[in-house]
């Protein structure tokens, strides 16, 4: 039996219905997930506002944190998606309008609502 990603793609597409903003939680291995990359591309194609939150400093059950991927490296890894979706024209250029926050350092708990509003306005939603 051949397994495909069709059920996962269907689920992601269904979850994006009726949305205007997509929030991507970024940890050290986030980019490795083809489903995260798929959701980012679908969100860009849909015209959603989009922003990223580094969650690497949030402690796990053992009180440990992970290594941050970092804004520059994360966007560099995503550049092909941004080019495919006509959000930037050249490699190495971080496109405007896509904020990258740090949940701990930038007080995500109290600022999340403002970040969502900003992303919606930038996407004209």
N, C-alpha and C positions, 0 to 999 in steps of 0.2 A: 504494500500500500504506500503510495507516494503522499507525503504530507506537504501541504503548501501553506503559505502565510495568509491565504485568502480570508479565513475566519478572523484573524487578527486585524487585517486591513479593514474588513467590514466593521469590526467593533470600533476601531479608531475613527473611521469615517462617520459612524453613527454618533460617537461621543462628540465629534466636532460640530454636528448639526446644531444650529441655533446659538453658536458661540460667536463672540466678537474678539476675544483675546485668548491667547494661549500662553501659559506660564510653563517654562521648562526648568525643572529642578536639576541643577548640575552638581554631580559628584565626580569623583576621579575617573569613573568608568562610564559615565553617561554616554559619551560619544560612541562607545563600542556597541551600543544597542541599535540595531538596524530599525527597530520600531520607533525609537526616539527620533532618529533621522527621518523616518517616514512621516511621523506626526508633524515635525517641523516643516517638511516640504508641503504637506497637505495644508497646513495652517497658512503658509505663505501663498500657496495657490488660491486659497479661499479669501485672502486679503485680511486675515485676522491681525490684530495687534499682537505683538510677540515680544516677550522679554524673558530674561534668564536670571535665575537665582542660584548662587553658589551656596550649597548646603553642607559643604565639607567641614565646617566648624561646629555643626550641631553634634552634640555628643550622643553616642549610642548607649545601649543598656549597660555596657561596661565602663562608660564614661570616656570612651576613646573617640577621637575624630579621625578623619581621613585626610589625605593629601588633596589639595585643591588642584583642579585642572588648570584654572586660570583663564581669565577673559581672552587674552590674545590667542593662546593655544586653542581654546574652544572654538572661537570664531574662525581661526585659520583652518581647523578641521572641517568646519561647515561651509567654507567658501564655495565649494562646488554647488551646494544646494542654493546658496544665494545667487550665484551666477545663473543657474538653470531657471530660477524664478524671476530673473531680471531685476534683482535687488541691488546688484553691484556689477560693474563691468570688468573689473580686473582683480587678479590675485593679489592678496596681501592688503586689500582695502576692506576695513570693517565698515559695513554699510551703516548709514545714519538711521536713527529711529528704532534701534534695537538695544535697549538698555540691559545692563548686566549688573546685578546687585549682589551684595553679600548679606545673607540672612542675619548673621550675628552682628557684624560690624555696622550694618546700616539699619538695624532694628526692624527687621522684616515683620515681626509680630504687629508693630504699630504702624507700619508704612505700606503694607500690602495693598490696601484699598487705593491709596494714592498712586502706587505703581500701576495698578490695573487701569485706573482712570487715565493716566498719562499714556499708556500703550494704546488704549482705545482712541484717544484724541489723535495720536500720531498716525493711526491707521484710518482716521476719519470715520470712526464707527460711533 
